[in-house]
Amino acid sequence: MLLENIHRFFFFLTTNEGTLLKYFLELTILSTILYMIISEYIRSREQEMKFLAIGFGLLVFEKFTVTFFLWYHVFGNIPIYIANSRLPLVDNCLEILALILFSNAFLYPLFRNRKKIFYSKILVELFVYLVTLMSVAITWSIILSTTSNIVNFNLFKGNLLFFGLKLYLLILPIIYILHAKKKMRYANGIMFGFLLYSIAPMISLINVVFFRGGQFQLYGIVHPFPLLAVLLFTRVVYLKLADKLTLQERLKVSEKRFLEAKEINKLKDEFVSVVSHELKTPLTSIKLYLSLLRKGELGSVNDDQAKAISILQEESDRLTNMVNDVLDLSKLEAKKSEIFKENVNIIDMLTENPHYKLAEKKGIRIIKHLPQEMTVTVDLAKFRQIFLNLLSNAVKHTSEGGWIRISLAKKEKTWTFTVEDNGEGIQKEQIPLLFKRFYQAGDHMTRKHSGTGLGLSIVKELVNLHDGRISVDSEPGKGTRFIIEFPL
């Protein structure tokens, strides 16, 4: 009973009514997909969506045209010879044209960066299509004009050209996807869809070659495969659109988080700036009264008191420097710090500098490799800050008896300033973290040495302000070298 019903169903598919039902189902499914793709293209204007819309649009047009004529043939009065001799020709012509653009629409992601090759491929396929169409149409027209009998186009051996071209258009995308260097998303679904679709022209080709188109049961067998392929392509397109929707939602969430983080950073920077400004006023008063106490202007002090006052002064100076670092970095990151370049001879500043006493107190030797004269274009105040921060950093991480080398060099379009030491050095993986704000946690150097962790961040920002570039070479136990390159 079941086999009998299956035979009846396949026989029904070989009739015009069965063909009409199949085309109507395909038209309904493809129209739904086309609507989804066009809606997405209108929103995103992506090239991939445009090609998919054109490809599916032509398939819809082909299904609509054939459905329209079949409807009038089944329920109207279109003669049988028109349905058998002309409608299959129109169907094949429209289907092949649709397949050219449809198959290339799915291949577009592979040619996204090779658009000239992509368009050339389409043009070649269109040229082959036109040559095939003209050959088959002219031959078929001659046959129709020389016979008075009703001729069925499906029995015409010229159909072999159409079937061969369809197979080429359906198998070629599978080959491209298999040999692609970058795997395409949903590649398996797309390839299986093309493979299912190719079964129909393959069986039709066998029918014409071996049975002269006379095995009508084979026409019934091929009908489900294009429909199954369309359903598979529907799934692929749906997943593509679902991916885009998911990505859009994620982008919205990420954008919202970014804006929130940006606002929090802005509030944090404003808070730090306000607090730092407010700290400067009491610090100034503290330093003033400590100076008066040390000079004895508020009464005599003994040795122990003088020693305590000296410690308080050093700590207040350190706190003042920390507050100044925070303010400087806040201005630099907010792009509120201006630069005033001038032609200066920086040798004098580097030759005799009071900050070298920082190294002398610790028993560190200063080595200077400087030319006798070197005039450069730089903001002298900001370069002095760069120099002081790098020197302080080198002194902090160099042990007693070590050395710090200061050197300058001039090239054709740039000049370099280098500060090198034979101190502790750092691990290679820590180098990218050096210029991050407040970099201390987990760093063996900052656990042993005090500081805000802002000095190198300020150096980085000041170098960027000069359109310069800073690089670091370091090896644990052997030392660190900071190389700054400025434009002339």
Beta strands, then each sheet from edge to edge (+ up, - down):
strand 1: 342-345
strand 2: 365-369
strand 3: 375-378
strand 4: 403-410
strand 5: 414-421
strand 6: 469-475
strand 7: 479-487
sheet 1: 1+ 3-
sheet 2: 2+ 4+ 5- 7+ 6-
end
